[in-house]
Each structure stands twice: as structure tokens, then as C-alpha cells.
């Protein structure tokens, strides 16, 4: 979450000669309340002293200028007076120091992007043997402005070469890059004090521990939406494009889709509230400001002034009226599919349930809404449907699932075990609590696989670990992320009795969770029973990449009874998998691609010689053919929307070799069970578990 928030804000904070930002009264209240909560209730309480101030200072600089493109060593020397004063800024509720750092960053960013624009006039030669170092997080700060200008010359030259290799002419390149850098300059003009404050607050919170973060009012609203999988609005995904708010896609079933009046590529130029409200011009506005105007109460009216897709700026506008409704974000919910697997003459039907997150509509659950969304309820329904389809086994796909509700992880585990402990938690006082499933019965008794990757974290790891510890299923894939800490979200407005959302929320680590076998998933993650070629490097993207992550440890195991000893079957499954993979061209290609990606992760620079770069690109495209988009030189925000669904269709056609391998492994388990005279097919689901 923190990384996502930082990039959202830093996507805005890239350059301009903007007015100096200053702290606001609500910021002082937030630091006062947050410091008290973090000092008394955090799992790893930290004293606000000079040592913590230095840690905050370093993280703040990393947040603002992680690749060292804006500050020079002279700037760092100038800012060093604040190195041991940020703790005082928090204690005294005087935020002038962090805002002074931010304002210098904004000025420097304006200078660098203005310089980048000036370089476009002269063009570049690409027959020299120079290189561009694109990984600079561990580099030294540039010794001077002159040294930093040389770095920017290489950066702009690389941007130019990427577009040139994608087939753009020099005039087209100049236009595209000038617009890119100009947009960067304009975005910083729209920065607000809240943006600077949120970045400083997250430097403070993550200096204590990586998963403690501050969410401003809008960020906390977005987090709530992600958990309940619904929002009240028009049902459209929006993005910023050339000063316009553009419709990236229309959500199926939402008001916009049902009306037929809005389509991908349309640009929103003004928004009005109600049938007669005045239009508010949003050209050049921040995306989050425009989104705030479009969202609103259910059954209320919003009117949009639209510039049609592909129309010029002087084209005729059209105005549409939409009634806001609760939009169900179904594309982010659990989904099912059935794979027909045939090996050695045996045909097996393997059900696949893809779960993107452990979501839970807290508010709907609290109010007793019979239709509230939760991961467990949705998966239970899908299991019932797969049972009717007579599948032989199930794979639960938790790849890219970063977690969510701890309660959902426990309840979901209960669909596959009868009753028993699922996870243990240890709080800051050292007390250990055991949480588990208390509802008798299961929703699934047949062969089960859990597919994980390096992005499977937190609640995903709790579930996968419990299934592994009980011997209930086979964990397949790669080492998971390694997040073994528990967070709670504290509403700061509620803490001070304020009814108006103005202070945001503090997401604070309050405990560490442990597997029922006594070990934690912290840092080491969940190790798969059967490993597949890794797409991620845990030292670069997992918990191990955080320099202040809590260490791995273990406590006394909980009392539980294993369902089965998978140690008896895993060697046989592994042998079958290895033999099959050796003769599978697709799997061999997957292994080669994983090795190639690992090699690319070690690369920190690229050639700026056109002939050499072409050879590098051609070689890379050949090795990764069909698995990666050809480099078009564009940023994501510069690409046209997928109005005809080409990307989605291509994605649907792409073969998911890892998922197929997992399905085949579970099909092998079905065969092994049947060879022993055991039923491999699913019995009729237990209704007690389904009705949770």
C-alpha cells in the first residue's frame, strides 16, 4: 500500500516553479495523535529521538528522490541541518523543517525538467559508446549541478532513443518528450500541502517499521473501497492524459455502462452536481480532485461535459446525465474456471479459483447486510458451483494477492479444514493468542493446491501456511513475500471525536503472526512444497528488501492435528512434475524466461549506441517473445486506451504455464489417490460451511 501511495503522489510531484507549500493546522493534529499512538501501542515502539530523526530524514529523501535525479551533494549538505531536528518537528508540532525539505525538492525538480526540455532543441548522436545508468538508488549524490546535468543528458538521450527505436521520427520525438516534460512541470503546480505532509508522515511511520503507514482522507477512502469491493459513483476507470481526465474503461454493470453514453477515450472537461448545478471546469485539474467531484451519494445526479474520444480540442462537446449507484467491483472479486487436464491417458477436471485479495465489507457485515461481500462467502459459492460441475480437484490461485482481512484468511481456511487453530498472534506485551476456525464441516474435501508467488503476502501467507501445516493441500509456486505482521487501521477523526473526515487514518503494526507450527512467515515467507520457476526476487521485492523489517523467529507450536502427511505424496508428485516439465517446451521456455528476468534484474545500465541497442533489443525480444510488450518508448499514461479490448483478448489467449503446471500436479494427486483406492473427486459440499 505504501509503495502505491508514494508513486501516486510522486507521479504528481515531478516539477514546477510552484508556490511554497506550508503545513496546515490539521497536520499538527495528525502528528500529535500519531506520535502518541505510535509511542504507546505499536508492536515495536520507537522513541522520538535523534536516532529516529536520522532514519526519518533518510527515508524522506528516498521518498522524494529515490534515484538521485534532483538533489546534489550540495543540497544534501544544506539539508543536513534538519537531520536530527525532525523528531523535534513532530514533538513540537512545528512542521516547517519537513516542508522546507519538500519545497527545495520542488524547486530542484522544476530546474531539472526545464533543463530536460532545453536539451530537445539540439538533438543527440547515437554513434558513441556511452551508457545510461537507470538504477541509481545506491549511487552517490551528484557532486555538482554540472555533474547532475550530465546525468540528465543521458536520461533524455535514453528517452529519445527509446522512441527512435520504436519508429518515431525526430520531430515526433521532440513533440512527445516536450509534452512529457511539460506535463511533469504542470503536475507539480497542482501539488498540495496534504501531498507533502503524507510523504513526510510515511517517512516517519516506515522509519519505525515497513508496514506502518499514514493514509490521508482520500487515501483512506480508496483503501475502504478496495476492501469492500464497491463504491458509489458512475462506474468508470479514469486516468490523467494531457491535462484531461480521460475514461480508461467503463465498468460493466455500472451507471455509465448501462447508459451507453460514456466510452473509453472520452475526456471529461467539466462536472456538475444535480439537475441544475453549475459546471465546474476540470481541464488541468488533478485526477483525484476530478474523481472526488464525480463520486457521490447513491441515487444522486451528476452531469458530465464530455469531449468525445479522438475529437480535437475544438470539437463539439456533449453533456450527459448519470445517476450514481453502488458499483460492484466484480472484476476484483474471486472468480472460477475449469481446466481439463490430460496426462498419460487420464483426463481430469481441475477447478481454479482466483482470489485477488482477502476483501471484506466491514461496514456491510456490521450493519447485517445479507449481501455483504467477503472473500470467504464468494469462494464458498464458487466451491459449491465447482462441486456441481464434478471437478476432481481445486487450485486456489493466490498469486499477486497482497492480503487484506485477517478474519477472512481464518474463515477461508475453515472452508478446507473441520475445526482448529489457523494462526497465532503475539502482541507488543509478548502475549500469544490463537485464532482459528470454530465452524464444523468443510466446503471442500478433495485434492487442493494453493498457487503462490512473491507477491502473495500477509493473509495469503496465513492461509497457505495453515493449509501446508495441516497437510490439507499442496503449496505450489515460489517463495511468498514474507510479511508476518498484523496491522490495525485507526481512524484519527474518530480518535478526537470529529465527524468530518479531515485527519485520515493510521495503519499501525500491533502484532506479529505465527504459523500454527510455531514459526513466523516474516522475511522467509512460505516455501512451496513444489517450486516453479520464480518470477520475483525476494531480496529485491519481498520483505527481505526492507532494511528495518522485523526478523524471523519462532514460538511454541499450537495444538493441532494434521489432516494428512503430504510428505508421503510430495516426492511422487515432484517426480511426475519434473519428468513432465523436461518434455514440455512451454515449461522449458518458462524456465528460460525466469532465468533471463533474473539476469535483467542485475542489469543497471543500457547502451546509448543505436546499433548496439538495437541488437540488445532484438536479442531480448527473441528471448522473451510473446511474454513482454515490445518497448514503444511511452509511459503508461501516454498510451491510448484499449477501446476494443485488444489487451484483454491477448491476455485471455496467453497461456498461463504456471497455473497449468499447478493444475497438472493436483491432477497427479487425484491419480495417486485413486490408485490407492481413495476417492479423489469432491464430495457434495458441506452446507454448514457454505452458509457462513
KEDOPA-89339 format. One record per residue (C-alpha): x, y, z. Coordinates in steps of 0.001 Angstrom, whole numbers, plus 500000, padded with zeros to 6 digits. Layout:
XYZ;...
END
This chain:
500000500000500000;502721502491500972;504645501961497745;501472502514495735;500657505712497619;504182507053497194;504098506521493447;500665508126493138;501931511218494891;505338511243493241;503649510883489880;502293514334490619;505447515698492224;507824515998489381;508473519620488616;507456523269488531;508023526725489878;505165526421492328;504248528443495369;505900527356498595;503789524821500437;503172525224504151;501819522935506879;498144523193507751;496502523137511209;495138519616510695;498686518370510051;499726519443513524;496823517475514992;497756514397512980;501391514356514133;500332514859517757;497832511992517723;500031509713515616;503089510209517802;501056509290520893;499599506169519260;502907505018517779;504733505588521050;502284503607523167;500614500955521015;502962499998518174;504368496460518208;507844497966518029;507517501266519923;510178503787518942;511363506748520960;511325510060519109;514989510961519395;517892511973517186;518463508406516001;514888508084514755;515114511593513289;518074510500511155;516149507447509972;513149509644509060;515441512072507240;516977509330505096;513584507826504243;512142511233503403;514992511878500961;514466508422499462;510757509114499049;511385512432497316;514420511497495224;514985507751495295;517049507704492085;519022510883492933;517858512900489936;517007516157491725;519275516856494674;523042517349494515;525505516725497320;525464520477497972;521703520290498527;522114517361500905;524746519285502842;522339522217503068;519507519988504272;521667518169506800;520806520764509432;517423519001509627;518906515523510036;518451515481513820;515609518007514024;512702516058512540;511922514436515893;511652517927517357;509368518946514486;506982516146515444;507185516651519214;506750520430518951;504125520100516166;506153522535514066;506454521115510556;508431523921508961;511514521702508629;509931518847506586;508119521388504421;511398523251503805;512901519977502556;509905519375500316;509934522890498875;513610522609497959;512812519319496254;510044521008494248;512369523832493132;515070521386492108;512609519234490214;511461522295488250;515038523096487320;515819519549486174;512755519148483962;513176522609482483;516736521648481616;515444518408480072;513159520431477777;516042522646476719;518070519610475602;515484518709472965;516484521620470756;519884520191469902;519043516538469410;521503513698470037;524040511499468316;523760507769468853;527054506534467391;529061506886470597;529740504179473169;528140505801476200;525647504175478551;522708505302480686;522579504053484269;518889503715485069;519273502156488542;520646504916490766;519215504245494208;522618503206495551;524569505850493623;526286508758495307;524623512155495108;525869514153492119;528804516253493239;527591519403491480;524917520868489212;527203520219486260;527547516548487168;523774516221487549;523214517888484162;525354515166482591;523118512542484178;520040514306482811;521599514461479350;521896510677479440;518335510309480755;516829512465477999;519021510786475393;517689507424476535;514079508677476337;514793509873472797;516444506607471756;513540504511473045;511105506441470857;513513506354467912;513814502583468138;510010502389468269;509880504068464842;509208507705465749;510711510491463636;512826513217465216;510038515857465052;507606513371466624;510116512602469359;510675516264470176;506924516839470404;506334513755472568;509161514414475008;508485518128475283;504882517325476153;506038514679478674;508370517048480490;505885519919480283;503243517693481890;505711516961484669;506109520685485233;502368521271485280;501692518467487714;503794519938490443;501787523134490208;498852521115491466;500656519756494498;499038520493497819;500274520666501358;498483517369502032;500740515641499479;503913516905501125;502552516017504548;501571512485503573;505039511784502184;506693513098505337;504322511140507572;505083507938505720;508793508619506037;508147508860509792;505974505752510078;508080503486507864;511230504546509686;509712502658512624;508588499596510666;507835498997506943;504089498319507180;503053501233509382;501645503954507137;499586507102507193;496563507430504906;495187510883504234;491392511301503967;491252510432500261;493736507592500509;491774506076503399;488563506305501329;490289504455498472;491512501775500904;487960501301502168;486709500888498598;489361498251497892;488281496231500928;484534496256500354;484806495948496539;482197498604495920;481862502340495591;479128504825494856;479715506533491551;479285506208487788;481348503055487187;484326504241485149;488091503951485490;489702507333484882;493241508451484165;495049511729483587;496026512390479953;497334515680478546;495505517894481057;492286515928480582;490599513353482776;490140510510480305;487922507439480597;490249504466480635;487487501865480820;483811501598481662;482909499187484467;480393496553483290;477036496909485007;477705500421486305;475598503525485553;477924504651482745;477823501249481038;474049500946481369;473518504419479942;475645503788476871;476652507455476922;480292507081478006;483083505102476370;486820504596476689;488761507554475339;486109510159476195;487516513173478048;485686514842480929;486075518619480758;483545519706483410;481401518203486195;478095519465487627;476091518286490626;472366517606490345;469987518522487554;470720522252487690;474133522646489334;476763524779487625;479532523035485723;482999523066487291;485824523095484736;488243520198485386;490659520657482462;494105520734484034;492729519592487409;494288516836489479;492812513433488837;491856512882492480;490027516236492561;488006515278489491;487231511835490922;486017513470494155;483552515575492156;482238512551490247;481772510311493277;478780510982495473;475791509609497333;473764506782495826;470822507874493632;472200511417493285;472663513020489870;475967514042488302;476303515738484910;479410515496482761;480613517704479928;482338515337477517;484838515863474698;484365512699472608;487203510239472088;489590511109469235;487926514510468732;490047517647468525;490047520239471333;487621522459469383;485160519654468625;481571519820469772;481055518741473378;478156516662474630;476617516706478082;475363513560479775;473402512938482947;474071509919485142;472541508701488392;475166507470490820;474715503921492057;476619501423494140;479123499910491737;480165496333492442;483822495936491505;483255492343490451;486450492178488400;488402492349491660;486437489537493319;487045485786493339;486487484024490005;486380480409488909;487327478389485863;487703474719484982;490812473284483312;490639469958481516;493959468209482127;495011465100480220;498220463247481040;499147459609480390;495667458911479107;493946460242482235;491521463135481831;490922465252484926;488810468336485544;490561470795487843;488664473759489215;490590477020489566;489559479818491917;491474483063491502;491387485269494595;492965488732494070;492585489878497710;491128488909501090;488388491513500895;485647492099503442;482870494670503501;483335495599507174;480507498111507135;478054495774505407;478910492989507819;478439495318510806;475056496512509575;473840492983508939;473558493378505159;472722489846503953;474538490513500663;477798491939502017;480870490930500037;483631488832501532;486328486599500110;485142483570502093;481482483918501094;482421484289497423;484849481355497438;482284479167499229;479756479865496471;482326479069493793;483235475793495516;479592474823495523;479365475541491799;482542473575491084;481124470673493063;478107470629490757;480487470655487781;482091467432489093;485671468671489228;488320466282490524;490441468803492388;490856472524493024;493677475049492727;493299478259494715;495354480889492877;496758483455495329;499360484951493028;499579488768493288;497304488600496352;498810491078498801;496485490116501648;493683492029503316;491440490937506158;492958488593508757;489440487440509645;488908486378506031;492145484379505999;490951482435509043;487421481887507725;488679480864504294;490934478259505870;487837476948507623;486342476002504264;489029473330503928;489505472053507495;486927470907510031;487843472969513085;491120474014514658;493711476768515052;494749478724511958;497159481412513129;498805482691516305;499381486347517168;501894487837519586;501295491401520736;503724494044521961;503449492720525528;504518489244524419;501075487689524910;500214484967522392;496658484414521147;495407481605518945;492769482305516295;491048479504514476;488062478014512728;485208477017515013;482565476128512406;482327472360511925;482363470941508419;484194471737505212;483212473091501837;485868471085500016;487269467649500859;489092466772497636;492651467401496421;493697471024496880;496547473116495526;497500476625496623;499418478599493999;501576481424495380;504247483820494148;506492486544495533;503567488958495720;501423486644497850;501594488329501229;500078488642504688;496629486992504694;497668484904501664;500602483588503658;498446482830506693;496124480739504542;498870478969502560;500844478228505742;497812476774507522;496946474546504554;500570473392504479;500815472795508239;497610470746508312;498749468745505303;495453469722503750;496853470704500368;499946471166498200;501530474630498107;502934475291494640;504862478184493118;507598480358494592;508555481783497974;505905484214499170;506526487838500172;507335487289503847;505031489731505648;504381488328509088;502960491355510868;499430492402511802;498095495913511245;495075497739512552;493571500827510949;492905503677513394;490530506418512288;492122509606513607;488905511606513254;487112509134515498;490018509293517940;489368513002518511;485580512857518142;485450514689514810;482536513874512498;484124515463509414;486820513343507693;489846515623507866;492660513753509597;492816510409507793;493863507065509239;496922505459510770;497626501897509675;499745500604512554;501508497320513216;500249495930516528;501276492284516460;503243489576514713;501546486466513456;502919482936513568;502068479723511811;500469477057513964;503775475142513731;505373477982515712;507449479705513032;506664483081511532;506346483848507837;508232487087508478;511061487637505937;511260483962504895;507674483704503666;506010480398502838;508243477931500994;506310475941498362;506094472164498533;506772472102494795;508675475059493372;508045476587489961;510371478999488126;510364482241490108;509098485468488573;510274487532491567;513454488016493551;512562488135497282;515719490095498095;514545492891495789;510770492900496180;509922490887499285;510042491680502984;513751490877502939;514297494004500847;513233496215503795;516279497176505834;514288497549509069;511969494554508743;511307492550511889;513485489404511986;512315485813511531;511652483994514783;509536481201516231;507436480405519293;505870477247520735;503587475478518261;499826475365518732;497987472128519426;496542470824516157;496011467558514314;497331467193510786;494754466113508240;497311464183506211;501049463747505813;501809465263502440;505425464234502883;504329460822501631;502918462101498341;505055465162497523;508124463184496301;505945461257493851;504209464449492674;507548466195492273;508960463295490250;505992463363487892;506199467142487561;509937467116486790;509552464355484200;506679466172482517;508434469547482585;511532468093480931;509450467265477853;507239470356477865;508532473126475533;506280475709477199;507635474921480645;511208474905479376;510591478319477903;509182479477481244;512366478373482997;514497480156480412;512408483304480775;512719483224484571;516497482947484209;516521485802481705;514452488018484005;516838487240486849;519722488328484622;517903491514483639;517348492380487307;521109492542487717;521406494988484811;521686498616485875;522513500366482600;521751500297478866;523746501285475822;523059504648474178;524671503481470951;521817502941468477;523292499943466675;524224498176469905;520860498973471498;519011497545468508;520977494336468816;520240494189472545;516519494780471970;516264492224469176;518029489629471299;515805490385474287;512590490284472238;513635486934470829;514296485510474285;511083486952475745;508929486629472637;505239486935473459;505829487384477188;506522491113477296;505255494175475469;507673495478472836;509161498759474061;507196501590472455;509070504272474372;505889505538476022;504806505923479614;501608504133480672;499801507467480866;500733508223477242;499222505111475697;495800505152474107;493033503332475990;492222499794474942;488905500756473358;488380497455471558;489683495159474288;492804494041472399;494921493839475547;492248491855477386;491789489476474448;495540488968474171;495732488314477911;492932485767477706;494736483917474925;498093483904476677;498975480546478165;499414480553481941;502103477903482189;502448478117485974;498720477668486528;498621474747484114;501577473158485910;499771473532489252;496602472004487796;498584469056486461;500207468497489855;496781468340491513;495568466018488732;498541463788489581;497406463747493197;493941462670492067;495540459777490158;497682458765493111;494692458766495456;492618456703493089;495489454296492592;495331453731496351;491585453230496211;490786456589497747;488101458840496276;489688461777494505;486546463552493421;484837466118495559;482017465006497768;478943467207497928;479921470438499771;479038470789503428;476127473240503671;477148474494507130;480412475782505721;478743477234502611;476311479313504674;478933481244506632;
END
